[in-house]
Amino acid sequence: MNKNFASQADLEEKVVTFSELSPQRAYAYTAEGDPNTGVVIGDDCVLVVDTQATPEMATDVIDKIRGVTDKPIKYVVLSHYHAVRVLGASAYGAEHVIASQDTRDLIVERGKEDMASEIGRFPRLFKGVDSIPGLTWPSMTFNGKMTLYLGSLEVQILQLGRGHTKGDTVVWLPQEKVLFAGDLVEYGATPYTGDAYLTDWPLTLDRIEALGAKAVVPGRGDALITEESIADGINGTRAFVTDLYRSVEKETKAGSDLNAAYKSVYERLSKEYGHWVIFDHCMPFDVTRAFDESNGIRDPRVWTDERDRQMWLELEGAADS
């Protein structure tokens, strides 16, 4: 049986949780495996980490923020650039949108293509798609590290290495020991690796682990608030990206083409990870990128709506629901 393209068949609304991670300082907006948003409340303003996919969807995050503070939302931080994470930014009215320079470079290179691609993949997550005014552009960029002080609260915005994308950024609250990890860490959700640097990712996770966070907000999945769950999130993500790459590399060395590699790797990984959120969505993209990287294509190729559907047709036999 052919599978529906990407997440087109995923139409069930998720239950939202807005959980406090540090008293009156840090919160996580999560929704059963949908993309997460982080909220940091300083002495005189609010910082939001990732924005949801549309301004209409962002209004629910804003409602949750207004339930705990009336301070103005001054900063939006992009953990990386994927449309489902960033196109709701305009709703917050923030003075500054912050991203790594590498992330801005990706917007220049492939922002329009990424927008069309992800809207096609995730119809449910783009509720109110007509409310999107266009691409989200940072007003401030940095390389490596930026530190903000929201009054007495220190906020470190860090590039710890490549993984999910070349522009990956985490937000670290050293006083609170709270980390917003973006899609570098997932919990009970399949890592999307279509734009990844798979051989870099485990080392980046080692650097995340070394921070010693007491709470971690992953890109998808529940907020991690115990030592055990934090370890599970980091180790599970590391295991998946390692197993994916090694499995595909083995097929490449054996001379398999992409189609044969996909079938073999899907069968192998489904036994361990098939119950994770968006597994069937991610695997064609994940194996394709791993196949490229194992064949020496160091930088991810641009995904377009047309390329998405052609790839899906070749690997799954259908590109439409």
Secondary structure, 3 states (H helix, E strand, C coil): CCCCCCCCCCCCCCCCEEEEEECCCEEEEEECCEEEEEEEECCCCEEEECCCCCHHHHHHHHHHHHCCCCCCEEEEECCCCCHHHHCCHHHHCCCEEEEEHHHHHHHHHHHHHHHHHHHHHCHHHHCCHHHCCCCCCCCEEECCEEEEEECCEEEEEECCCCCCCCCCCEEEECCCCEEEEECCCCCCECCCCCCCCCCCHHHHHHHHHHCCCCEEEECECCCECCHHHHHHHHHHHHHHHHHHHHHHHHHHHCCCCHHHHHHHHHHHHHHHHCCCECHHHHHHHHHHHHHHHHCCCCCCCCCCHHHHHHHHHHHHCCCCC
